[in-house]
Amino acid sequence: DTEVTQTPKHLVMGMTNKKSLKCEQHMGHRAMYWYKQKAKKPPELMFVYSYEKLSINESVPSRFSPECPNSSLLNLHLHALQPEDSALYLCASSQDWSGGQPQHFGDGTRLSIL
Amino acid sequence: ELKVEQNPLFLSMQEGKNYTIYCNYSTTSDRLYWYRQDPGKSLESLFVLLSNGAVKQEGRLMASLDTKARLSTLHITAAVHDLSATYFCAVEFHRGSTLGRLYFGRGTQLTVWP
């Protein structure tokens, strides 16, 4: 079991739906991340939150909208996604964003767009 | 942009044999991480290497970092089936005043057979 909890584990949605992915950690970490991973590829960074503020947006389309309500929670709001957005979405956290610490990953949400 | 190259990308080896996975990167960094990912699962942190000459060992795996050569190695000793997984190296890079982010290699898919 990982210390970063992601829900749901699987999500199937149509291109017109709105859904949200949720990530929670209780390790006191102040940096949280969203990654997208396609099959047999490395994770691609999407967003970084540091102390609940968005610090990096890797030119992600606006149909993905991150939110960090508090230091333990990270959400990814999805709207009008495309089939190519089908992937494993991983949340990670680290102690802070100064570096030198490993990121702890959740089990991911496997997203399928119909 | 920082480039991280892993090789080999695919490795099929017999139980009991030794082998090394290589991770080269293009820009100066002294922070490198190794992760393991089982099929359909999340990434598990294996090693954190934070200085030139760092060497870490855990069971049959040993990782090292040569920052001058911009090279890290993951050495497998007497492989067993349980080591079958995909292994990623990730280099932490600070661009100007930006705090560190990870750049992943493409991963090495390791299969250990009897």
Interface residues (C-beta under 8 A of the other chain):
Chain A: T2 K40 K41 P42 P43 L45 V48 S50 S55 I56 L90 A92 W97 S98 G99 G100 Q101 P102 Q103 H104 F105 G106 D107 G108 R110
Chain B: R31 Y33 Y35 G40 K41 S42 L43 E44 S45 V48 L50 T86 F88 E92 H94 T98 L99 G100 R101 L102 F104 G105 R106 G107 Q109
